[in-house]
Amino acid sequence: MMFNSGLYTLEPREKKILTIISEKGKALKLPLYAVGGFVRDKLLGRPCKDIDIVCQGDGIQLAQEVASAFRPTPSVNIFERFGTAMIKHGDLEIEFVGARKESYKHESRKPIISPGTIEDDQLRRDFTINTISISLNEEDFGNIIDPFNGLEDLERRIIRTPTDPDITFSDDPLRMLRAIRFSSQLGFEIDQVSWEGIIRNADRLKIVSKERISAELDKIILSEVPSKGFDLLYKSGLLRIFFPELCLLQGVAYQDGKGHKDNFYHTLQVLDNLSQQTDQLYLRWAAILHDIAKPQTKRYDAEVGWTFHGHEALGAAMVPRIFKNLRMPLDAKMKYVQKLVRLHLRPIALTQEQITDSALRRLLFDAGEDLEDLLMLCEADITSKNPDKVKKFLNNYVIVRQKLQEVEEKDKIRAWQPPISGEKIMEIYGLAPCKEVGIIKNAIREAILEGEIPNQLEDAMGLMEKIASELNLKKVQLT
């Protein structure tokens, strides 16, 4: 069924690019169409930096011809195995593929591909809202082709497979995660038949690589209300397959009539709270993992109720294993998340007790340049249903921030290093690396952080000489 192009608006640059592609397709006698996410997002009025082009013929040849019309001429990235090619034009990525049919072996999500028609190509796609295409052919340029009522599903805000969901999800199980990702990103609902198909086929996700799973998970995390995606992941049974540690947070235990909060849904609330303040992916990951060790540290004390002592330290220790299992980067990004998980109780403690300068100095030193992110995480961690309690804690953080600023301006602790390095201690006392060097260096650092001596070289030198004397160390004669 065809509709006119009044349903969407192309930017002048987009129209120019699609016109060039249309002209090249005409010269090659290839029927061709814009498809998928680009069309969907144009109809929804969302920005899009990817354009997918399907032609009935050689998509690689078409890409090469189109690239030759752009200035400067972009390189053509060719993927022979899949019969696809991609070019970059400014900030746009344009992918070309020949229309195809797909079939699958049960043990793999990699398709067996054969040439097909535009109808075959639309049928192989994941959801009806992604099957809509725009004709780039001269006779009906700009018209919408919608064989599976994708426009109606856009209007109804529904995620639905174009064919039997058992076939769609069994063929490529990653589509189950994509359904939840689109639901989370767009605020759409998954239709009941497709949802039941996800539940039935959840175990098929085991054949998908962790790298592909994590890529979809990151997109869910970056959605406006990520809790919706995680709730669907949990209820569908998908989450337990690739992230069982998070599932363990769900549920409430009772003893002597005392229960604790459901730490799974608490975590989702923290994630949503934080997402209102930042789109920084790994800060959102810190929210997801901040209480990850609570199931392992949960204890019941008859006098105080439920406790989770040490969950911040154990949680920090769990971060590398979780990142490794999900094939996520084991670099500075992981260490950043680990640091925030380890420190997330420290600012909270400062809001509940008399604030000392030494405690503030230690937090400044330990958090360093990540202090603001840590405070954002801690503020997001306030999830009480009592608005007065939330207001009280947030006001306490205002005081903590003011005190931190005062101490930082006075002592310059953030990103600070002790005035005397280990190398300098070794030089003065003629030492190789040894425990005595560490004893002196740590004593100087602790004395400054505790406020026992000023953060000045002269005072640090005096303490160094005192401790060195106690250790029977003698200065060497420097020439």
Stockholm file with secondary structure:
# STOCKHOLM 1.0

chainA/1-479         MMFNSGLYTLEPREKKILTIISEKGKALKLPLYAVGGFVRDKLLGRPCKDIDIVCQGDGIQLAQEVASAFRPTPSVNIFERFGTAMIKHGDLEIEFVGARKESYKHESRKPIISPGTIEDDQLRRDFTINTISISLNEEDFGNIIDPFNGLEDLERRIIRTPTDPDITFSDDPLRMLRAIRFSSQLGFEIDQVSWEGIIRNADRLKIVSKERISAELDKIILSEVPSKGFDLLYKSGLLRIFFPELCLLQGVAYQDGKGHKDNFYHTLQVLDNLSQQTDQLYLRWAAILHDIAKPQTKRYDAEVGWTFHGHEALGAAMVPRIFKNLRMPLDAKMKYVQKLVRLHLRPIALTQEQITDSALRRLLFDAGEDLEDLLMLCEADITSKNPDKVKKFLNNYVIVRQKLQEVEEKDKIRAWQPPISGEKIMEIYGLAPCKEVGIIKNAIREAILEGEIPNQLEDAMGLMEKIASELNLKKVQLT
#=GR chainA/1-479 SS CEECGGGCCCCHHHHHHHHHHHHHHHHTTCCEEEETHHHHHHHHTCCCCEEEEEESSCHHHHHHHHHHHSSSCCCEEEEGGGTEEEEEETTEEEEEEECEEEECCTTCSSCEEEECCHHHHHHTSSSGGGTCEEECSGGGTTCEECTTCHHHHHHHTEECCSSCHHHHHHHCTHHHHHHHHHHHHHCCEECHHHHHHHHHHGGGGGGSCHHHHHHHHHHHHTSSSHHHHHHHHHHHTCHHHHCHHHHTTCCCCEETTEECCCHHHHHHHHHHHHHTTCCCHHHHHHHHHTTTTHHHHCEEETTTEEECTTHHHHHHHHHHHHHHHTTCCCSHHHHHHHHHHHHTTHHHHHHSSCCCHHHHHHHHHHHGGGHHHHHHHHHHTCCCSCHHHHHHHHHHHHHHHHHHHHHHHHHCCTTCCCSSCHHHHHHHHTCCSCHHHHHHHHHHHHHHHTTSSCSCHHHHHHHHHHHHHHTTCCCCCCC
#=GC SS_cons         CEECGGGCCCCHHHHHHHHHHHHHHHHTTCCEEEETHHHHHHHHTCCCCEEEEEESSCHHHHHHHHHHHSSSCCCEEEEGGGTEEEEEETTEEEEEEECEEEECCTTCSSCEEEECCHHHHHHTSSSGGGTCEEECSGGGTTCEECTTCHHHHHHHTEECCSSCHHHHHHHCTHHHHHHHHHHHHHCCEECHHHHHHHHHHGGGGGGSCHHHHHHHHHHHHTSSSHHHHHHHHHHHTCHHHHCHHHHTTCCCCEETTEECCCHHHHHHHHHHHHHTTCCCHHHHHHHHHTTTTHHHHCEEETTTEEECTTHHHHHHHHHHHHHHHTTCCCSHHHHHHHHHHHHTTHHHHHHSSCCCHHHHHHHHHHHGGGHHHHHHHHHHTCCCSCHHHHHHHHHHHHHHHHHHHHHHHHHCCTTCCCSSCHHHHHHHHTCCSCHHHHHHHHHHHHHHHTTSSCSCHHHHHHHHHHHHHHTTCCCCCCC
//
